Amino acid sequence: MTEQEAPSFAIEKLYIKDLSLEVPNAPAIYLERETPEIGLQLQTGALKVGDDIFEVTLTATVTAKIGEKNVFLVEVGQSGLFRIRNVPEENIEPLLAIACPNILFPYAREAVSQSVTRAGFAPVVLQPVNFEAMYAARAEQEQTANA
């Protein structure tokens, strides 16, 4: 197998595609002394943008609440352009749904933490995520829905 025929996977570019922060109850929320409850939602999406180029976006939505009051809401769309060559078709989807989000997650975690800190709150450090388990659960849901 020549070098041109060998499977390859490369990061072309990493970037923040979307970033928003809301502190809807400011300034009164800064007087609260309770520790907020943090919620996290993750979504991934992939789009083919060239012959061997895919854009993958990991969207992390972090909400903080004290009771029914919203403390803050941060949404980060961390994206990357990935070059995938000579990889069997059946292996591309797992690469896009598992490997790419694993690469993007630390950057999204940093953007969330910095945004929350700049908003005047203690940093939020997101715990590691098992994207392989998320992919398996999604595949199982799709199988159940199609059955």
TAKA-V835307 format. One record per residue. N is the residue number from 1. SS is DSSP state (H for helix, E for strand, C for the rest). PHI is phi in whole degrees, -180 to 180 (none if undefined). PSI is psi in whole degrees, -180 to 180 (* if undefined). Layout:
BEGIN
n:ss:phi:psi
N:SS:PHI:PSI
N:SS:PHI:PSI
END
This chain:
BEGIN
n:ss:phi:psi
1:C:none:126
2:C:-78:168
3:C:-62:-34
4:C:-70:-27
5:C:-89:-17
6:C:-68:142
7:C:-62:142
8:E:-144:151
9:E:-140:124
10:E:-143:147
11:E:-87:122
12:E:-92:-41
13:E:-162:141
14:E:-120:135
15:E:-160:158
16:E:-88:120
17:E:-90:-32
18:E:-150:139
19:E:-149:124
20:E:-140:148
21:E:-139:131
22:E:-128:136
23:C:-127:79
24:C:-67:-24
25:C:-106:21
26:C:-72:148
27:C:-89:-10
28:H:-60:-31
29:H:-65:-25
30:H:-71:-14
31:H:-89:-10
32:C:-68:142
33:C:-109:-11
34:C:-72:152
35:C:-82:127
36:C:-72:155
37:E:-90:128
38:E:-101:133
39:E:-120:146
40:E:-132:133
41:E:-126:136
42:E:-123:142
43:E:-138:146
44:E:-126:151
45:E:-150:150
46:E:-134:147
47:E:-143:130
48:E:-81:122
49:C:-114:-6
50:C:-162:-177
51:C:-53:-53
52:C:-120:14
53:E:-110:132
54:E:-126:138
55:E:-99:127
56:E:-117:132
57:E:-122:128
58:E:-106:117
59:E:-106:121
60:E:-112:123
61:E:-114:118
62:E:-116:125
63:E:-119:144
64:E:-126:131
65:E:-134:148
66:E:-119:107
67:C:64:-123
68:C:-97:-4
69:E:-84:131
70:E:-79:125
71:E:-86:-55
72:E:-156:164
73:E:-139:125
74:E:-123:134
75:E:-129:126
76:E:-123:126
77:E:-106:96
78:E:-93:123
79:E:-120:164
80:E:-152:150
81:E:-103:126
82:E:-124:134
83:E:-98:121
84:E:-124:115
85:E:-122:143
86:C:54:34
87:C:-102:134
88:C:-55:142
89:H:-52:-40
90:H:-70:-15
91:H:-96:-11
92:H:-70:-46
93:H:-59:-47
94:H:-61:-35
95:H:-61:-46
96:H:-70:-31
97:H:-96:-17
98:H:-120:-59
99:H:-65:-47
100:H:-64:-47
101:H:-61:-33
102:H:-63:-35
103:H:-73:-40
104:H:-76:-29
105:H:-57:-46
106:H:-60:-33
107:H:-71:-40
108:H:-65:-42
109:H:-60:-43
110:H:-65:-42
111:H:-64:-40
112:H:-63:-50
113:H:-60:-46
114:H:-65:-41
115:H:-64:-45
116:H:-65:-41
117:H:-64:-43
118:H:-67:-22
119:C:-82:-4
120:C:99:13
121:C:-112:166
122:C:-65:144
123:C:-59:146
124:C:-104:121
125:C:-108:111
126:C:-73:137
127:C:-74:154
128:C:-56:152
129:C:-121:140
130:C:-95:93
131:H:-71:-25
132:H:-66:-42
133:H:-67:-39
134:H:-61:-42
135:H:-65:-44
136:H:-64:-42
137:H:-65:-42
138:H:-64:-42
139:H:-64:-40
140:H:-66:-41
141:H:-62:-42
142:H:-65:-40
143:H:-63:-43
144:H:-65:-41
145:H:-67:-34
146:H:-83:-11
147:C:-82:*
END
